Amino acid sequence: MTRKDEVIAALKVEYPEIRIGGGDVYETLSPADYDKAISDWADVQLEKEAQEAAQLAAKEAREAAQAKLAALGLTTDDLKALGL
């Protein structure tokens, strides 16, 4: 099972029915529209998770680079001064 399938399964448990509308008028989505909406929601959730993972990886890479520089007794300002 792919990660998207897992997210879709979880969303279907959480939202067994999707109703749209406003005021006193609501309509339950057709099975095809329901599946499309759930799939779209899964895509959004997976994209958000991917962005968060990329941000975390970038932060960890920056911290690792700074730790290596510190071990050498350098700072990012030292590298800038050297033109690196």
ChimeraX attribute file (.defattr): number of C-alpha atoms within 10 A of each C-alpha:
attribute: neighborCount
match mode: 1-to-1
recipient: residues
	/A:1	5
	/A:2	7
	/A:3	10
	/A:4	14
	/A:5	12
	/A:6	12
	/A:7	18
	/A:8	20
	/A:9	15
	/A:10	14
	/A:11	15
	/A:12	16
	/A:13	10
	/A:14	9
	/A:15	12
	/A:16	10
	/A:17	12
	/A:18	17
	/A:19	13
	/A:20	9
	/A:21	9
	/A:22	8
	/A:23	5
	/A:24	5
	/A:25	8
	/A:26	11
	/A:27	10
	/A:28	12
	/A:29	15
	/A:30	12
	/A:31	11
	/A:32	8
	/A:33	12
	/A:34	18
	/A:35	15
	/A:36	13
	/A:37	14
	/A:38	20
	/A:39	19
	/A:40	13
	/A:41	15
	/A:42	21
	/A:43	15
	/A:44	12
	/A:45	15
	/A:46	15
	/A:47	12
	/A:48	12
	/A:49	12
	/A:50	12
	/A:51	12
	/A:52	12
	/A:53	12
	/A:54	12
	/A:55	12
	/A:56	12
	/A:57	12
	/A:58	12
	/A:59	12
	/A:60	12
	/A:61	12
	/A:62	12
	/A:63	12
	/A:64	12
	/A:65	14
	/A:66	15
	/A:67	14
	/A:68	13
	/A:69	15
	/A:70	12
	/A:71	10
	/A:72	9
	/A:73	9
	/A:74	13
	/A:75	16
	/A:76	13
	/A:77	10
	/A:78	12
	/A:79	11
	/A:80	9
	/A:81	9
	/A:82	8
	/A:83	7
	/A:84	8
